[in-house]
Amino acid sequence: MPTTQPPSPSSQPVPPLTLHLDPVVELDDDLLFELCHRNPDLRMERTAEGELSIMSPTGSKASFRNAEIVAQLRNWARKDGKGLVFDSNGGFLLPNGAMRAPDAAWVERSQLQGVTDEQRERFLPLCPAFVIELRSSSDALLPIQAKVEEYLANGARLGWLIDPKERRVHVYCPGAAVEILEDPASVSGDPELPDFALDLKVVWAPGW
């Protein structure tokens, strides 16, 4: 009788570990920052309900892809001059109470008016104007979709969910249906990010 090989563990979505803290611990912004600072090997986020999500580091291919995405966005932002780019280590305190760390984010300089030097050393109290979430091989799709939708509900003007596994880009804009691009060679940020186009060739095929 033929035997069925079990799927590779790396092919199975691994949900983040969720800690339900309320009412035992109130994880305020300062405590959350200190917790993340003292555990740099873990990626942590706080949901709008006050739960703590702990995610393991990504695989090397996902890390390489994300570095390429951030580099392209940063190169455009330097020429454009109207905003700043943040990588996946940057946390943002959203208006709904969540703390999220998108894989790549662009913040307009005008959003930083009134942000103190102390706040700049911690999580920024704002929602980026543009966010990118990159799906890794261990990520389930629905939770990432929910995160991008949360960004838009909190003020983002454009969001991309990049899915190398399916070679799709989900484009989110306020008040519009999600647009799904099938195996695009690039994706444009116009009009929110004028003249920015993300080249996806290396993202689809890292080459190693």
Buried (B, 14 or more C-beta within 10 A) or exposed (E): EEEEEEEEEEEEEBEBEEBEBEEEEEBEBEEBBEBBEEEEEEBBBBBBEBBBBEBEEBEEEBBBBBBBBBBBBBEBBEEEEEBBBBBBEBBBBBEBEBBBBBBBBBBBEEBBEEEEEEBEEBBBBBBBBBBBBBBBBBBEBEBBBEBBBBBBBBBBBBBBBBBBEEBBBBBBBEEEEBEEBEEBEEBBBEEBBEEBBBEBEBBEEBEE
